[in-house]
């Protein structure tokens, strides 16, 4: 039975951080929230670049992103995520007009930031294989801070990302229990680099430089290990 302790801890951190952010956000002037979002966007941008540069083979990274984006575009994943956020936004804003006005953006942005990166992949794999959740415990602390910042600027829609964390990290832990030999260092490295490209796209959105359909890149996380495995055999 794979370990889910780290995932549950991470979900709790997101919920607590969101609660703290909502309490702080209501008390912060708009200029402070704007400055906070700009700072967060810059940090996310730098993080994305650092992760993307971990790739040991740019062609693998390119192939993963392009193929994944094509699949995501055909499936309309980004639009589907937006519709989910908008549906919650419309239903919840009926009782609290204006409060859930950025639910869609909050859901997509926070979900991708919390679920993409080396700590998510490595931590979930460790938890699934050995029940060692130390990496996810550290990630939970970071996500606690990030969710606080997101909720203070984007609003309560960040709460919805807790479901994404539960499904994605829990799914990775479950998959890892049956894919020990397949998840080599090279595979994890390319998955991490591909995730970095997605984080870079989120940074551009947060800074309002370019609103990229980052959700359509999600299949790239599945394509990356396949491309990396093929490249290793050539």
C-alpha positions as a LaTeX table, in Angstrom:
\begin{tabular}{lrrr}
\hline
Residue & $x$ (\AA) & $y$ (\AA) & $z$ (\AA) \\
\hline
Unk1 & 0.00 & 0.00 & 0.00 \\
Unk2 & 1.61 & 3.29 & $-1.08$ \\
Unk3 & 2.16 & 6.04 & 1.46 \\
Unk4 & $-0.16$ & 9.04 & 1.39 \\
Unk5 & 0.96 & 10.73 & 4.60 \\
Unk6 & 2.98 & 13.37 & 2.76 \\
Unk7 & 0.13 & 14.16 & 0.39 \\
Unk8 & $-2.36$ & 14.58 & 3.23 \\
Unk9 & 0.13 & 16.82 & 5.05 \\
Unk10 & 0.52 & 18.91 & 1.90 \\
Unk11 & $-3.23$ & 19.27 & 1.44 \\
Unk12 & $-3.53$ & 20.44 & 5.05 \\
Unk13 & $-0.78$ & 23.01 & 4.50 \\
Unk14 & $-2.58$ & 24.44 & 1.45 \\
Unk15 & $-5.85$ & 24.71 & 3.37 \\
Unk16 & $-4.21$ & 26.41 & 6.36 \\
Unk17 & $-2.18$ & 28.74 & 4.14 \\
Unk18 & $-5.28$ & 29.72 & 2.19 \\
Unk19 & $-7.10$ & 30.53 & 5.40 \\
Unk20 & $-4.22$ & 32.70 & 6.59 \\
Unk21 & $-4.04$ & 34.43 & 3.21 \\
Unk22 & $-7.73$ & 35.28 & 3.24 \\
Unk23 & $-7.39$ & 36.80 & 6.70 \\
Unk24 & $-4.38$ & 38.87 & 5.65 \\
Unk25 & $-5.60$ & 39.79 & 2.18 \\
Unk26 & $-8.71$ & 41.55 & 3.41 \\
Unk27 & $-6.55$ & 43.83 & 5.53 \\
Unk28 & $-3.95$ & 44.71 & 2.91 \\
Unk29 & $-4.21$ & 47.80 & 0.66 \\
Unk30 & $-4.46$ & 47.14 & $-3.06$ \\
Unk31 & $-0.99$ & 48.54 & $-3.71$ \\
Unk32 & 0.51 & 46.09 & $-1.21$ \\
Unk33 & $-1.30$ & 43.14 & $-2.80$ \\
Unk34 & $-0.15$ & 44.25 & $-6.26$ \\
Unk35 & 3.44 & 44.49 & $-5.08$ \\
Unk36 & 3.17 & 41.08 & $-3.43$ \\
Unk37 & 1.85 & 39.51 & $-6.62$ \\
Unk38 & 4.65 & 41.10 & $-8.66$ \\
Unk39 & 7.26 & 39.74 & $-6.25$ \\
Unk40 & 5.68 & 36.30 & $-6.29$ \\
Unk41 & 5.54 & 36.34 & $-10.08$ \\
Unk42 & 9.26 & 37.14 & $-10.30$ \\
Unk43 & 10.18 & 34.35 & $-7.90$ \\
Unk44 & 8.01 & 31.87 & $-9.80$ \\
Unk45 & 9.64 & 33.00 & $-13.05$ \\
Unk46 & 13.16 & 32.47 & $-11.71$ \\
Unk47 & 12.19 & 29.09 & $-10.26$ \\
Unk48 & 10.83 & 27.98 & $-13.61$ \\
Unk49 & 14.06 & 28.92 & $-15.39$ \\
Unk50 & 16.17 & 27.08 & $-12.81$ \\
Unk51 & 14.09 & 23.92 & $-13.12$ \\
Unk52 & 14.02 & 24.00 & $-16.92$ \\
Unk53 & 17.82 & 24.27 & $-17.05$ \\
Unk54 & 18.14 & 20.96 & $-15.20$ \\
Unk55 & 17.42 & 19.08 & $-18.42$ \\
Unk56 & 20.42 & 17.08 & $-19.61$ \\
Unk57 & 19.06 & 16.95 & $-23.16$ \\
Unk58 & 17.33 & 20.05 & $-24.63$ \\
Unk59 & 15.88 & 17.93 & $-27.43$ \\
Unk60 & 14.09 & 15.74 & $-24.90$ \\
Unk61 & 12.73 & 18.86 & $-23.21$ \\
Unk62 & 11.66 & 20.33 & $-26.54$ \\
Unk63 & 10.00 & 17.12 & $-27.69$ \\
Unk64 & 8.20 & 16.65 & $-24.38$ \\
Unk65 & 6.82 & 20.19 & $-24.32$ \\
Unk66 & 5.81 & 20.30 & $-27.99$ \\
Unk67 & 4.14 & 16.87 & $-28.00$ \\
Unk68 & 2.50 & 17.52 & $-24.64$ \\
Unk69 & 1.22 & 20.92 & $-25.76$ \\
Unk70 & $-0.22$ & 19.41 & $-28.92$ \\
Unk71 & $-2.06$ & 16.74 & $-26.91$ \\
Unk72 & $-3.25$ & 19.29 & $-24.37$ \\
Unk73 & $-4.45$ & 21.60 & $-27.13$ \\
Unk74 & $-6.39$ & 18.82 & $-28.83$ \\
Unk75 & $-7.98$ & 17.83 & $-25.52$ \\
Unk76 & $-8.64$ & 21.44 & $-24.54$ \\
Unk77 & $-7.25$ & 20.93 & $-21.03$ \\
Unk78 & $-6.62$ & 24.59 & $-20.28$ \\
Unk79 & $-10.15$ & 25.51 & $-21.32$ \\
Unk80 & $-11.54$ & 22.65 & $-19.21$ \\
Unk81 & $-9.62$ & 23.88 & $-16.15$ \\
Unk82 & $-10.89$ & 27.39 & $-16.75$ \\
Unk83 & $-14.45$ & 26.09 & $-16.97$ \\
Unk84 & $-14.08$ & 24.23 & $-13.68$ \\
Unk85 & $-12.81$ & 27.37 & $-11.97$ \\
Unk86 & $-15.50$ & 29.51 & $-13.57$ \\
Unk87 & $-18.23$ & 27.07 & $-12.51$ \\
Unk88 & $-17.10$ & 27.29 & $-8.90$ \\
Unk89 & $-16.74$ & 31.05 & $-9.28$ \\
Unk90 & $-20.31$ & 31.49 & $-10.47$ \\
Unk91 & $-21.81$ & 29.13 & $-7.90$ \\
Unk92 & $-19.92$ & 30.50 & $-4.93$ \\
Unk93 & $-20.07$ & 34.17 & $-5.87$ \\
Unk94 & $-23.87$ & 34.02 & $-5.66$ \\
Unk95 & $-23.59$ & 34.10 & $-1.88$ \\
Unk96 & $-20.52$ & 36.35 & $-1.72$ \\
Unk97 & $-20.53$ & 38.74 & $-4.70$ \\
Unk98 & $-17.02$ & 39.73 & $-5.75$ \\
Unk99 & $-15.22$ & 37.50 & $-3.26$ \\
Unk100 & $-14.78$ & 34.59 & $-5.67$ \\
Unk101 & $-14.26$ & 36.83 & $-8.69$ \\
Unk102 & $-10.82$ & 35.36 & $-9.53$ \\
Unk103 & $-11.57$ & 31.74 & $-8.61$ \\
Unk104 & $-10.72$ & 30.43 & $-12.07$ \\
Unk105 & $-7.34$ & 32.13 & $-12.18$ \\
Unk106 & $-6.59$ & 31.19 & $-8.57$ \\
Unk107 & $-7.46$ & 27.54 & $-9.18$ \\
Unk108 & $-5.36$ & 27.11 & $-12.33$ \\
Unk109 & $-2.37$ & 29.12 & $-11.10$ \\
Unk110 & $-2.07$ & 27.62 & $-7.63$ \\
Unk111 & $-2.76$ & 24.06 & $-8.82$ \\
Unk112 & 0.07 & 24.18 & $-11.32$ \\
Unk113 & 2.53 & 25.85 & $-8.93$ \\
Unk114 & 1.80 & 23.34 & $-6.15$ \\
Unk115 & 1.87 & 20.26 & $-8.38$ \\
Unk116 & 4.81 & 20.92 & $-10.72$ \\
Unk117 & 8.39 & 20.66 & $-9.62$ \\
Unk118 & 11.06 & 18.25 & $-8.39$ \\
Unk119 & 9.83 & 18.13 & $-4.81$ \\
Unk120 & 6.37 & 17.05 & $-5.96$ \\
Unk121 & 7.71 & 14.29 & $-8.18$ \\
Unk122 & 10.55 & 13.03 & $-5.99$ \\
Unk123 & 8.59 & 13.43 & $-2.75$ \\
Unk124 & 5.54 & 11.57 & $-4.04$ \\
Unk125 & 7.71 & 8.78 & $-5.43$ \\
Unk126 & 9.54 & 8.41 & $-2.10$ \\
Unk127 & 6.28 & 8.40 & $-0.20$ \\
Unk128 & 4.84 & 5.78 & $-2.54$ \\
Unk129 & 7.88 & 3.50 & $-2.56$ \\
Unk130 & 9.24 & 3.74 & 0.98 \\
Unk131 & 6.65 & 5.73 & 2.98 \\
Unk132 & 9.33 & 8.38 & 3.48 \\
Unk133 & 7.45 & 11.69 & 3.38 \\
Unk134 & 10.31 & 13.97 & 4.49 \\
Unk135 & 10.54 & 15.72 & 1.10 \\
Unk136 & 6.79 & 16.33 & 0.98 \\
Unk137 & 6.91 & 17.60 & 4.56 \\
Unk138 & 9.43 & 20.25 & 3.47 \\
Unk139 & 7.32 & 21.02 & 0.37 \\
Unk140 & 4.29 & 21.43 & 2.62 \\
Unk141 & 6.07 & 24.20 & 4.50 \\
Unk142 & 6.86 & 26.00 & 1.24 \\
Unk143 & 3.31 & 25.54 & $-0.06$ \\
Unk144 & 1.97 & 26.93 & 3.21 \\
Unk145 & 3.79 & 30.18 & 2.46 \\
Unk146 & 2.87 & 30.17 & $-1.23$ \\
Unk147 & $-0.82$ & 29.47 & $-0.59$ \\
Unk148 & $-0.89$ & 32.31 & 1.92 \\
Unk149 & 0.49 & 34.70 & $-0.69$ \\
Unk150 & $-1.79$ & 33.40 & $-3.45$ \\
Unk151 & $-4.93$ & 33.59 & $-1.31$ \\
Unk152 & $-4.10$ & 37.11 & $-0.12$ \\
Unk153 & $-3.98$ & 38.31 & $-3.73$ \\
Unk154 & $-6.11$ & 35.90 & $-5.80$ \\
Unk155 & $-8.74$ & 35.05 & $-3.19$ \\
Unk156 & $-10.42$ & 31.87 & $-1.90$ \\
Unk157 & $-10.24$ & 30.06 & $-5.25$ \\
Unk158 & $-6.87$ & 28.77 & $-4.03$ \\
Unk159 & $-8.83$ & 26.36 & $-1.84$ \\
Unk160 & $-9.77$ & 24.39 & $-4.95$ \\
Unk161 & $-6.13$ & 23.54 & $-5.60$ \\
Unk162 & $-6.11$ & 21.33 & $-2.49$ \\
Unk163 & $-8.16$ & 18.81 & $-4.50$ \\
Unk164 & $-5.59$ & 18.93 & $-7.31$ \\
Unk165 & $-2.76$ & 18.31 & $-4.84$ \\
Unk166 & $-4.63$ & 15.35 & $-3.35$ \\
Unk167 & $-5.36$ & 13.73 & $-6.72$ \\
Unk168 & $-2.03$ & 14.45 & $-8.43$ \\
Unk169 & 0.40 & 13.67 & $-5.61$ \\
Unk170 & $-1.67$ & 10.74 & $-4.42$ \\
Unk171 & $-1.74$ & 9.41 & $-7.98$ \\
Unk172 & 2.03 & 9.75 & $-8.29$ \\
Unk173 & 2.54 & 7.87 & $-5.04$ \\
Unk174 & 0.24 & 5.11 & $-6.23$ \\
Unk175 & 1.93 & 4.89 & $-9.65$ \\
Unk176 & 5.40 & 4.90 & $-8.09$ \\
Unk177 & 4.61 & 1.76 & $-6.12$ \\
Unk178 & 4.33 & $-0.14$ & $-9.40$ \\
Unk179 & 6.95 & 1.67 & $-11.50$ \\
Unk180 & 10.13 & 1.53 & $-9.41$ \\
Unk181 & 12.46 & 0.53 & $-12.26$ \\
Unk182 & 10.99 & 2.96 & $-14.78$ \\
Unk183 & 11.51 & 6.10 & $-12.64$ \\
Unk184 & 15.25 & 6.51 & $-13.17$ \\
Unk185 & 17.24 & 9.65 & $-12.32$ \\
Unk186 & 17.18 & 10.72 & $-15.98$ \\
Unk187 & 13.41 & 10.31 & $-16.20$ \\
Unk188 & 12.80 & 12.32 & $-13.02$ \\
Unk189 & 15.24 & 15.01 & $-14.24$ \\
Unk190 & 13.40 & 15.48 & $-17.53$ \\
Unk191 & 10.02 & 15.50 & $-15.80$ \\
Unk192 & 11.37 & 18.19 & $-13.50$ \\
Unk193 & 12.73 & 20.28 & $-16.39$ \\
Unk194 & 9.42 & 19.98 & $-18.24$ \\
Unk195 & 7.63 & 21.13 & $-15.12$ \\
Unk196 & 10.02 & 24.08 & $-15.03$ \\
Unk197 & 8.77 & 25.24 & $-18.42$ \\
Unk198 & 5.23 & 25.16 & $-17.06$ \\
Unk199 & 6.27 & 27.13 & $-13.97$ \\
Unk200 & 7.91 & 29.67 & $-16.28$ \\
Unk201 & 4.60 & 30.07 & $-18.09$ \\
Unk202 & 2.83 & 30.63 & $-14.77$ \\
Unk203 & 5.35 & 33.34 & $-13.88$ \\
Unk204 & 4.58 & 35.15 & $-17.13$ \\
Unk205 & 0.86 & 34.97 & $-16.33$ \\
Unk206 & 1.31 & 36.27 & $-12.80$ \\
Unk207 & 3.32 & 39.22 & $-14.10$ \\
Unk208 & 0.65 & 39.80 & $-16.78$ \\
Unk209 & 3.29 & 39.63 & $-19.49$ \\
Unk210 & 1.61 & 36.88 & $-21.48$ \\
Unk211 & $-1.44$ & 34.77 & $-20.64$ \\
Unk212 & $-0.27$ & 31.38 & $-21.87$ \\
Unk213 & $-2.55$ & 28.29 & $-21.88$ \\
Unk214 & $-0.27$ & 26.53 & $-19.39$ \\
Unk215 & $-2.88$ & 23.90 & $-18.58$ \\
Unk216 & $-2.43$ & 22.47 & $-22.08$ \\
Unk217 & 1.16 & 21.59 & $-21.16$ \\
Unk218 & 0.09 & 19.12 & $-18.46$ \\
Unk219 & 0.36 & 16.07 & $-20.79$ \\
Unk220 & 4.04 & 16.97 & $-21.20$ \\
Unk221 & 4.64 & 15.58 & $-17.70$ \\
Unk222 & 3.47 & 12.19 & $-18.96$ \\
Unk223 & 5.24 & 12.51 & $-22.31$ \\
Unk224 & 8.59 & 13.53 & $-20.75$ \\
Unk225 & 9.46 & 10.15 & $-19.17$ \\
Unk226 & 8.52 & 8.37 & $-22.40$ \\
Unk227 & 10.69 & 10.66 & $-24.53$ \\
Unk228 & 13.54 & 10.44 & $-22.01$ \\
Unk229 & 13.38 & 6.63 & $-22.04$ \\
Unk230 & 13.46 & 6.53 & $-25.85$ \\
Unk231 & 16.37 & 8.99 & $-25.98$ \\
Unk232 & 18.34 & 6.90 & $-23.50$ \\
Unk233 & 18.15 & 3.93 & $-25.86$ \\
Unk234 & 19.38 & 5.80 & $-28.95$ \\
\hline
\end{tabular}
